[in-house]
Amino acid sequence: MKRFLSILFALCLSGLLASAPLAQTNKVKYIKKYYDPVLEEMREKAKKEKEESDSLTTEIRDRQKERKEEERKEKEIIRFNFVKVKKPASPEVFKSAFHFSPMPQFRTGTCWSFSTTSFLESEVTRLTGQKIKLSEMHTVYYEYLEKVRRYVQERGDSEMGQGSEANAVTRIIKKYGMVPREVYPSLMDEDDRYEHTRLAKEIKNYLRWVDKHGYWDEEGVIAAVKAILNRYMGAPPISFEYNGETMTPLEFLQDILKLNSDDYVGVMSTLSLPFYTQGEFKVPDNWWHSKDYYNVPLKEWYGIIKSAVKKGYTLTIGGDVSEPGYNGFEDAAIVPDFDIPQKYINQDSREFRFYNKTSTDDHGIHLIGYAKVGGRDWFLIKDSARSSRHGKFKGYYFYRDDYIKLKMLTFMVHKDAMKDILKKFN
């Protein structure tokens, strides 16, 4: 019995040993993936059909783009025939205050800074006799940061376009100062032109992300936007050399320019508020909802403009520039009778256009001179927009009295130019 069990055990052991080599073949290995030929045929067919469909769609889209581009090039807008209008012959006709030659803003929404910076340059000359070209973009840089700050504080409920108002400049320089343009011209493209389209889009896209993810860390968001601004505009200087001295932008504002932001007032004329009170100019570009505007009747509003410029002051003024009587090729802006007869231009017709949004806050300009031509008041306008370079006098417009009264909405001037009217305010 013992012998039988020994033989059986030996046979089992030999069987296990004999099966060992088979176990060695049962290992992981890589083989080329098999693609079923029928499914591959169907996949290729679907791919080809999609390519044909995409090609057709691309062809259709290209045709649509070509058609829209042709329509854009062929588009006609209504304009006024200036043949019988007696307008100023040239800027030399006007009695005007000192100003630097007009500078274009190119593809930026920064007319508010160009016009008000020009205005402050004229003010520096009027007050101190100095002629100093100032940086428009220094103010623009910090205006972006302040917009972003409010956007975060209001959790996204704040305007973030490129536009702003004249009193944004006095507000910004009070906090950040000013610099000469030579110190901070800001970055331009290869043709020495300002181009902020991509800059503005990138900031908006980033803020959409901030809003979507609820990332309301104020300093973190501002730091990220600074990085964007520095890439497109360059970082503004903390200090700089001027006339052999090192100074900060605030020291330059106070010690050299001698400008006091509190000396400048914004003025409007609207029936939506009682006259001789202060209130808000309710447009998107007044993004911080300033309620500092002085509201006066139209007769006094226009009277301040005319009186100030005749006394040697200049003003920054803003309003609507999309009218039939506004023509860069004619260097002029008037209100034609087919729009509204002259005798009907008054407080009510002005208000109606603001109310129904046919008078909008489009553009900021610098009013620098006055002349009487053909029995009408004309004002010399220094303008940074492209249309002011379509005519003979690059960077200038001639605005007639009717256009000022009906289509311009606000202005900024030194408070001394209207001190008698300011006494009517509590």
C-alpha positions in Angstrom: 0.0 0.0 0.0 2.8 2.4 0.9 4.5 1.5 -2.4 1.3 2.3 -4.3 0.9 5.7 -2.7 4.6 6.6 -3.4 4.1 5.8 -7.0 0.9 7.8 -7.2 2.6 10.8 -5.5 5.5 10.6 -7.9 3.1 10.5 -10.9 1.3 13.6 -9.6 4.5 15.5 -9.0 5.7 14.7 -12.5 2.4 16.0 -13.9 2.8 19.3 -12.1 6.3 19.6 -13.3 5.2 18.7 -16.8 2.6 21.5 -16.8 5.0 24.2 -15.6 6.2 25.2 -19.1 2.6 25.8 -20.1 2.2 28.4 -17.3 5.2 30.3 -18.7 3.4 31.1 -22.0 0.4 32.8 -20.2 1.9 36.3 -20.1 0.8 39.9 -21.0 1.9 41.0 -24.5 1.1 43.9 -26.9 -0.5 43.3 -30.3 -1.6 45.7 -32.9 -5.2 46.8 -32.4 -7.6 45.2 -34.8 -10.0 47.6 -36.6 -13.0 45.9 -38.1 -12.9 46.6 -41.8 -16.7 47.1 -42.1 -16.7 49.7 -39.2 -13.6 51.3 -40.8 -15.4 51.7 -44.1 -18.4 53.3 -42.4 -16.1 55.6 -40.4 -14.3 56.8 -43.5 -17.6 57.3 -45.3 -18.9 59.4 -42.4 -15.6 61.4 -42.3 -15.8 62.1 -46.0 -19.5 63.2 -45.7 -18.5 65.6 -42.9 -15.7 67.0 -44.9 -18.0 67.6 -47.8 -20.6 69.2 -45.5 -17.9 71.3 -43.8 -16.6 72.4 -47.2 -20.0 73.4 -48.3 -20.6 75.3 -45.1 -17.3 77.1 -45.4 -18.2 78.0 -49.0 -21.5 79.4 -47.9 -20.0 81.3 -45.0 -17.3 82.8 -47.3 -20.1 83.9 -49.7 -22.0 85.5 -46.9 -18.9 87.3 -45.6 -18.1 88.6 -49.1 -21.7 89.8 -49.5 -21.6 91.5 -46.1 -18.3 93.1 -46.9 -19.6 94.4 -50.3 -22.7 95.7 -48.5 -20.4 97.5 -45.9 -18.4 99.1 -48.7 -21.5 100.1 -50.6 -23.4 101.4 -47.6 -24.7 104.9 -47.9 -25.5 107.2 -45.1 -27.6 110.4 -45.2 -25.6 113.6 -45.1 -26.3 117.3 -45.6 -25.2 119.3 -48.6 -23.0 122.2 -47.3 -22.9 124.1 -50.6 -24.9 127.1 -49.3 -23.5 127.1 -45.8 -21.1 130.0 -45.0 -18.6 128.4 -42.7 -15.1 129.5 -41.4 -12.5 129.3 -44.1 -9.8 127.8 -41.8 -8.8 127.4 -38.2 -6.9 130.7 -38.5 -10.3 132.5 -38.6 -10.9 131.7 -35.0 -9.6 133.4 -31.9 -8.2 130.4 -30.1 -6.2 129.5 -27.0 -2.9 127.7 -27.0 -3.1 124.0 -27.7 -0.7 121.4 -29.1 -1.4 120.0 -32.5 -4.2 117.4 -32.7 -3.1 113.8 -31.9 -5.1 110.8 -33.2 -6.5 108.2 -30.8 -6.5 105.5 -33.5 -8.3 102.3 -32.6 -9.0 103.1 -29.0 -12.1 104.3 -27.2 -10.1 107.0 -25.3 -11.4 110.2 -26.7 -12.3 111.3 -23.2 -8.6 111.2 -22.2 -7.3 112.8 -25.4 -9.7 115.7 -25.2 -9.4 116.3 -21.5 -5.6 115.9 -21.5 -5.5 118.5 -24.3 -7.8 120.7 -22.2 -5.4 120.4 -19.2 -2.4 121.2 -21.4 -4.1 124.4 -22.3 -4.9 125.0 -18.7 -1.3 124.6 -17.7 -0.3 127.2 -20.3 -3.1 129.6 -19.2 -2.2 129.3 -15.5 1.6 129.0 -15.6 2.8 129.9 -19.1 4.4 126.5 -19.5 3.9 124.4 -22.6 4.1 120.7 -21.6 2.8 117.8 -23.7 1.2 115.4 -21.3 0.6 111.6 -21.5 -2.9 110.6 -22.4 -2.2 106.9 -21.8 -1.0 107.4 -18.3 -4.5 108.3 -17.3 -6.0 105.5 -19.5 -3.9 102.9 -17.7 -5.1 103.8 -14.3 -8.7 104.3 -15.5 -8.7 100.6 -16.5 -7.5 99.6 -13.0 -10.2 101.7 -11.3 -12.9 100.2 -13.6 -11.7 96.7 -12.7 -11.7 97.6 -9.0 -15.3 98.7 -9.1 -16.2 95.7 -11.3 -15.0 93.4 -8.5 -16.6 95.5 -5.7 -19.9 95.4 -7.5 -19.6 91.7 -8.3 -19.7 92.3 -12.1 -22.4 95.0 -12.1 -20.3 97.8 -13.5 -19.5 99.1 -17.0 -16.2 97.8 -18.5 -16.0 99.5 -21.9 -13.2 101.7 -23.1 -15.3 104.9 -22.8 -15.4 107.4 -19.9 -16.0 111.0 -19.1 -14.0 114.2 -18.8 -14.2 114.2 -15.0 -12.7 110.7 -15.0 -9.4 112.4 -15.9 -9.5 114.9 -13.0 -10.5 112.0 -10.7 -7.6 109.8 -11.8 -4.9 112.4 -11.7 -5.9 113.4 -8.2 -5.0 109.8 -7.1 -2.2 108.9 -9.6 -0.8 112.2 -10.9 0.3 113.0 -14.5 3.5 112.6 -16.5 4.9 114.2 -19.7 4.1 112.2 -22.8 7.8 111.6 -23.5 8.0 109.8 -20.2 5.1 107.5 -20.9 3.9 107.5 -24.6 2.7 103.9 -24.0 3.3 101.0 -26.4 2.1 101.4 -30.0 2.0 99.1 -33.0 4.6 98.9 -35.7 3.0 101.9 -37.5 3.1 104.0 -34.3 -0.6 103.7 -33.8 -2.6 103.0 -30.7 -4.6 99.8 -30.9 -6.5 98.6 -27.9 -9.0 96.2 -29.4 -7.2 93.1 -28.3 -6.4 94.7 -24.9 -10.0 95.5 -24.1 -11.2 92.1 -25.3 -8.6 90.2 -23.2 -9.6 92.2 -20.1 -13.3 91.5 -20.7 -12.7 87.8 -21.3 -10.7 87.6 -18.1 -13.5 89.4 -16.1 -16.1 87.0 -17.6 -14.0 84.2 -16.1 -13.8 86.1 -12.7 -17.6 86.5 -12.8 -18.3 82.8 -13.8 -16.1 81.4 -11.0 -16.9 84.0 -8.4 -13.3 84.9 -8.0 -13.8 88.3 -6.2 -10.3 88.7 -4.8 -9.8 92.4 -5.5 -6.0 92.6 -5.4 -5.7 89.3 -7.2 -7.9 90.4 -10.1 -6.1 93.8 -10.3 -2.7 92.1 -10.4 -3.9 89.9 -13.3 -5.2 92.9 -15.2 -2.0 94.8 -14.5 -0.1 92.0 -16.3 -2.4 92.4 -19.3 -2.0 96.2 -19.3 1.7 96.0 -19.0 1.9 93.6 -22.0 -0.1 95.9 -24.2 0.6 99.4 -22.8 3.9 99.0 -20.9 4.1 99.8 -17.1 3.9 103.5 -16.2 6.8 104.9 -14.3 6.8 105.2 -10.5 9.2 108.1 -10.7 11.1 109.9 -13.5 13.6 112.7 -14.3 12.2 116.1 -15.2 14.4 119.2 -15.5 17.2 117.4 -13.6 15.0 116.4 -10.7 13.6 113.0 -9.8 9.9 113.2 -9.1 6.7 111.1 -8.9 3.6 111.7 -11.1 1.8 113.3 -8.1 4.7 115.6 -7.4 4.8 116.5 -11.1 1.1 117.3 -11.0 1.3 119.5 -7.9 4.7 121.1 -8.2 5.2 121.5 -12.0 1.8 121.6 -13.6 0.1 123.2 -10.5 -3.2 121.7 -11.4 -6.0 121.4 -8.8 -8.5 118.8 -9.8 -11.2 120.4 -7.6 -11.0 123.6 -9.7 -12.8 121.9 -12.6 -16.6 121.4 -12.9 -18.8 119.3 -15.2 -22.0 121.0 -16.5 -25.1 119.6 -18.1 -28.5 120.8 -19.1 -31.4 118.4 -18.6 -35.0 118.5 -17.6 -34.7 115.2 -15.7 -33.3 117.1 -12.7 -34.2 120.5 -11.2 -32.0 123.3 -12.5 -29.3 124.7 -10.2 -28.9 121.3 -8.5 -26.1 118.7 -8.9 -26.8 115.2 -10.1 -25.8 112.2 -12.2 -25.2 112.4 -16.0 -26.9 109.1 -16.7 -24.9 107.5 -19.5 -22.8 104.2 -19.5 -19.5 106.1 -19.7 -20.2 107.7 -16.4 -19.5 104.2 -15.0 -18.8 105.3 -11.4 -22.2 107.2 -11.4 -20.7 110.6 -10.6 -23.4 113.0 -9.2 -21.2 116.0 -9.4 -22.6 117.5 -12.6 -24.1 121.0 -12.3 -27.4 121.3 -14.1 -28.4 124.6 -15.7 -30.9 125.8 -18.3 -29.8 125.5 -21.9 -29.6 129.3 -22.3 -27.1 129.6 -19.5 -25.4 126.3 -20.5 -24.6 127.7 -24.0 -23.9 131.1 -22.5 -21.1 129.7 -20.3 -19.5 128.1 -23.3 -19.5 131.2 -25.4 -18.5 133.5 -22.6 -15.7 131.2 -21.4 -14.0 130.7 -24.8 -14.2 134.4 -25.6 -12.4 135.1 -22.4 -9.5 132.7 -23.3 -10.7 129.6 -21.5 -11.1 126.3 -23.3 -13.5 123.5 -22.5 -13.7 119.8 -23.0 -17.1 119.0 -24.3 -19.0 115.8 -25.2 -22.1 114.6 -27.1 -23.4 113.1 -30.3 -21.4 113.0 -33.5 -23.6 110.7 -35.7 -25.8 113.3 -37.4 -26.5 114.2 -41.0 -25.0 117.6 -40.5 -21.8 116.2 -39.1 -19.2 115.8 -41.9 -15.5 115.3 -41.6 -14.9 116.0 -45.3 -16.5 119.4 -44.8 -14.6 120.0 -41.4 -18.0 121.1 -40.0 -21.0 120.2 -37.9 -24.4 121.9 -38.1 -28.1 121.0 -37.7 -29.9 121.0 -41.1 -33.5 122.1 -41.3 -34.7 118.7 -42.5 -33.6 117.5 -39.0 -35.2 120.2 -37.1 -35.9 123.9 -38.1 -33.6 126.3 -36.3 -36.4 128.1 -34.4 -37.4 124.8 -32.7 -34.0 124.1 -31.2 -34.7 124.6 -27.5 -34.6 122.9 -24.1 -37.5 120.6 -25.0 -36.2 119.4 -28.4 -32.8 118.9 -26.9 -34.3 116.8 -24.0 -36.5 114.8 -26.4 -33.5 113.6 -28.3 -31.6 112.7 -25.2 -34.7 110.8 -23.9 -35.3 108.8 -27.2 -31.5 108.2 -27.5 -31.1 110.0 -30.8 -28.6 112.2 -28.9 -26.1 109.9 -27.3 -22.9 110.4 -25.5 -20.6 109.4 -28.4 -17.5 111.4 -28.2 -15.3 113.9 -26.2 -13.6 116.8 -27.9 -11.6 120.0 -26.9 -13.3 123.3 -27.7 -10.5 125.8 -28.2 -11.7 128.9 -30.2 -14.6 131.1 -31.3 -15.5 133.1 -34.4 -18.5 135.0 -35.8 -19.0 133.9 -39.4 -22.1 134.6 -41.5 -23.9 136.0 -38.5 -23.6 132.7 -36.6 -21.4 131.6 -33.7 -18.8 129.0 -34.7 -16.5 127.1 -32.4 -13.1 125.6 -33.2 -12.9 122.0 -32.1 -9.7 120.0 -31.6 -10.6 116.3 -32.2 -8.7 113.0 -31.9 -11.2 110.9 -34.0 -10.4 109.7 -37.6 -13.3 111.7 -39.2 -11.5 115.0 -38.2 -8.7 113.9 -40.6 -11.0 113.4 -43.6 -11.1 117.1 -44.6 -8.5 119.8 -45.2 -7.8 120.7 -41.6 -6.4 117.6 -40.0 -7.6 117.2 -36.4 -10.0 120.1 -36.5 -13.8 120.7 -36.8 -15.9 123.8 -37.0 -19.1 123.4 -34.9 -22.0 125.9 -35.4 -24.0 127.2 -32.6 -27.1 125.0 -33.4 -25.0 121.8 -33.2 -23.6 122.8 -29.8 -27.1 123.6 -28.4 -28.9 120.5 -29.7 -26.3 117.7 -29.8 -23.6 118.4 -27.2 -24.6 117.2 -23.7 -21.9 118.1 -21.1 -18.8 120.2 -20.8 -16.0 120.7 -18.3 -14.4 124.1 -17.6 -12.5 125.9 -14.9 -14.8 127.0 -12.1 -13.7 130.6 -12.5 -15.3 130.7 -16.0 -18.8 130.3 -14.4 -18.4 131.6 -10.8 -21.5 133.8 -11.0 -23.7 130.9 -12.0 -22.1 128.6 -9.3 -23.5 131.1 -6.8 -27.0 130.0 -7.7 -26.2 126.5 -6.3 -26.7 125.7 -2.7 
